[in-house]
Amino acid sequence: MEIPDAQPDQQTVDALIAAAYQLQQAVENGQNVLTAVAARRIVRSMRSFFPNSFPRRAFFRAGLSAESASSGPLSVPVAIPVSMPDLGYVQIVQEAVRGFKEAMLTHHAEKALAALEPTGILQGVTAPVEELRQLETDAARSNLPFRLPILPQMAKLALWLGRLEEAERYASEVLRLNRSVSSLDSGVEILHDANMVIGLVALRKGDLDRAKRFLLASVPSGPFRLATSGPNLTLAKELLNKGEGSTVVEYLERLRLVWGEGADLIAKWVAVIRNGDEHPEFDLLFLTS
């Protein structure tokens, strides 16, 4: 049985709308690299927040609309960082962002996705349920160590789709298989994601203490570093919403040791939480990593 997409909170809605305006501004300025980054952020976030809305729309397989098929910065190699804005494409994006904002403010994910269709940013996007099916096939054909990096992706997709038992099974397998490889060769990000998924499953099932334990466990001890792209803060955000600021601060302080690039952001978030605000502005990029 398909589980409906969850309703996003206002902070998430605001962040998605802000990302759409970043896309519009980049297109208006002819900033092709920033356009690609903003487009990727929107698509990734919409897939994670609204996974069940994707299979219902055929345009994900059909590709670009006729209006945008041959124009716009998405057809320009990102090796060209800045170019003259395409005025026709600018108008397409402006109209799309207006429709996207209206749909998001009324929490209508399918209308929001439909509004983005003419921009072409959804071209070739695979529905989460289809991607999960393909990854399961790939994992079944793989042995260690090749199976290990596939499992966290499967766990996150299953979680987005509301398949909690599958999500926990895949994430738990990551932790079990990791003990079979030496010295975290599997990568810090893989373990971080696996613990995060198990913690989110626990939270969905009402086990707050277990969720907190896995949040803290998602940051490894030792001289290991997270990639520049940073951590997944979804579990931290949800625990903050439940008033668990002290646990989230402890998590962020641990995170500072393995994510040096984010030290300034972490300091800002910790200060906000300690000042009594349970809703620091975690960047959308990190919310949906």
Sequence and secondary structure as in RCSB ss.txt:
>XXXX:A:sequence
MEIPDAQPDQQTVDALIAAAYQLQQAVENGQNVLTAVAARRIVRSMRSFFPNSFPRRAFFRAGLSAESASSGPLS
VPVAIPVSMPDLGYVQIVQEAVRGFKEAMLTHHAEKALAALEPTGILQGVTAPVEELRQLETDAARSNLPFRLPI
LPQMAKLALWLGRLEEAERYASEVLRLNRSVSSLDSGVEILHDANMVIGLVALRKGDLDRAKRFLLASVPSGPFR
LATSGPNLTLAKELLNKGEGSTVVEYLERLRLVWGEGADLIAKWVAVIRNGDEHPEFDLLFLTS
>XXXX:A:secstr
         HHHHHHHHHHHHHHHHHHHTTBHHHHHHHHHHHHHHHHHH GGGSTT THHHH S TTTTT SGGG
S TTS B    HHHHHHHHHHHHHHHHHHHTT HHHHHHHHGGGTTTTT   HHHHHHHHHHHHHT  TTTSTTH
HHHHHHHHHHTT HHHHHHHHHHHHHHHTTSSTTTT HHHHHHHHHHHHHHHHHTT HHHHHHHHHHTS  SS  
  TT    HHHHHHHHTT HHHHHHHHHHHHTT GGGHHHHHHHHHHHHTT S     HHHHT 
